[in-house]
Amino acid sequence: MNCVRVGRWVKRYSNSRSRSHFPAFPERRRPMSSPSSSPIEEILKPTSFNFKIYVAQKANTINRALDAAVPLKDPMEIHNAMRYSLLAGGKRICPLVCIAACELVGGTEPMAMPAACSVEMIHTMSLIHDDLPCMDNDDLRRGQPTSHKVFGEAVAVLAGDALLALAFEHIASSTVGVPSARIVGGIGQLARFIGADGVVGGQVADLTSKGQSEVRFEHLEFIHLRKTAAMLEGTAVLGAVLGGGSDEEVEKLRTFARYTGLLFQVVDDILDVTKSSEELGKTAGKDLVDDKVTYPKLMGIDKSREFAEKLKEDAQEQLSGFDPDKAAPLVALADFIAHRSN
Amino acid sequence: MNCVRVGRWVKRYSNSRSRSHFPAFPERRRPMSSPSSSPIEEILKPTSFNFKIYVAQKANTINRALDAAVPLKDPMEIHNAMRYSLLAGGKRICPLVCIAACELVGGTEPMAMPAACSVEMIHTMSLIHDDLPCMDNDDLRRGQPTSHKVFGEAVAVLAGDALLALAFEHIASSTVGVPSARIVGGIGQLARFIGADGVVGGQVADLTSKGQSEVRFEHLEFIHLRKTAAMLEGTAVLGAVLGGGSDEEVEKLRTFARYTGLLFQVVDDILDVTKSSEELGKTAGKDLVDDKVTYPKLMGIDKSREFAEKLKEDAQEQLSGFDPDKAAPLVALADFIAHRSN
């Protein structure tokens, strides 16, 4: 596998799903502060932006909104199970991307907040179902026993179903200040990325590849472009559509999310073999036990790290045509995902 | 249990979820052909309408639309599982109600067709998940082995998830000739009826009541008003909203669907103890084996039949303010559900 070609490969795959063409360095359409620097240098310039403070503030708002979106009420058992997994912490990367994408194209946080909660509900649903005994059979998630360990398998399946339904209800019923046509468009796009052609399709491919002695790089990419990246793509597209982004802006954010999602998975695979369960908040070394195909298994740790770095750069490159101040959260997010320790 | 009071009871429950009030005989708002007959007599008058032909024609169109909505494509395994359950036949009651509700308030079949396919996808999803070993553990559905018996539990869970996501994608992306605001409103309402306060909440209550020696009538109603009736309510509301129905019309159709849904369950319970697996196309006598609380168990077969008749009348009463010709399919549907043999 030639790591230098990875960005090009992902781009080629990306183009096969969309008819748009994305130049490596899109034409700058907004004035930058320094005419002598390149767009990518401009976007990566040190700024006063503090990602830690940004994340803490946004996560606080998102967590309050999630808490309000799923109140503890009758029937208690199902709402309790939904809240248990949804409010168990987590990095809130999906909601952050949804809000940042909306703001980057000229929208506001309140326009994107119900959608941001919805994508976290969908992400949580996928985790609850993936952890089931019939799938990844995982006991630990976000540092807590998984849903089926606490509530039993039946309620875990149903909590996932309820979260998925609530996600669409919440976008449709709670989004304010956004034209209906954008909401319909956003729902259609998001749903496409999480269904059989996206997140679900990736999980099926992942399950069927377990224990296979010969899995090629292309198959691993197929899995993770769907299982992980598609969730973030749907999220970014939803935020950008709600914010009123142009087709070109929506596509750039989708591609950013695609690289960033794949980056997340590569780093996840690396962490699985280099960190303890305690550090990760979930069962470490599980990929090896499950005889699962991972990036380190296919290309080794060092090449996996190089691949991650390349994906991060390719992701950030997509933001080079936007206002650097508004793009700062997403630029920093890609850095954070690349260098995270859990 | 006083059967005569059932209609009033369901109406009271219905009002607790909605602020509207429905008189038993709503004021007639459209001219009827015979000024001497009452609205309910008018709607029940023998007409030239042939339900069998109507159902055959609509089911044919719906099945073609479902086939086109879920093409067999990569990833094959998941699309195959989705199609296996979705195209296994079934009564197509949800799509019929969706289309009939849309047409009754002035909409057209093409306006409602994507939504009609979507509600069948959601209904199928709920059947796939309910049949899982961790839930009702059923081997037979619509005369065929259940999804998990054919594809395994993991793929069955994921096929359900994918159908739920596709349902929302399909309404949002394929509905044409309907203002976006109606689509957003319809999606929000439908999602509410299938989530934790509706279908999913009913299934949780059903599971927790299994094997309980003392289950009261109110608890049984709680289960089925959610597990079965809510699916049909969401369906009718969606169709009526897409068709541009007034709030009053939407509420009448919702109440019609509520009674009809409950009616379906009461008849289902009766059939479970009076018919064979062969006649039903699913495992007969299973409620007794599972020690499940049913209407015949709580009130006996005869009283259950009286209850079913009352529900049918209450459902049909909701249609008395509409054009009898346009209401004919729904009037006949309630008759069909009340007197079906499988």
Interface residues (C-beta under 8 A of the other chain):
Chain A: P75 E77 I78 H79 M82 M125 S126 H129 L132 C134 M135 G152 E153 A154 V155 V157 L158 G160 D161 A162 L164 A165 L166 F168 E169 A172 S173 P179 S180 A181 I183 V184 G185 I187 G188 A191 R192 I194 G195 A196 V200 G201 Q203 V204 A205 L207 T208
Chain B: P75 E77 I78 H79 M82 M125 S126 H129 L132 C134 M135 G152 E153 A154 V155 V157 L158 G160 D161 A162 L164 A165 L166 F168 E169 A172 S173 P179 S180 A181 I183 V184 G185 I187 G188 A191 R192 I194 G195 A196 V200 G201 Q203 V204 A205 L207 T208
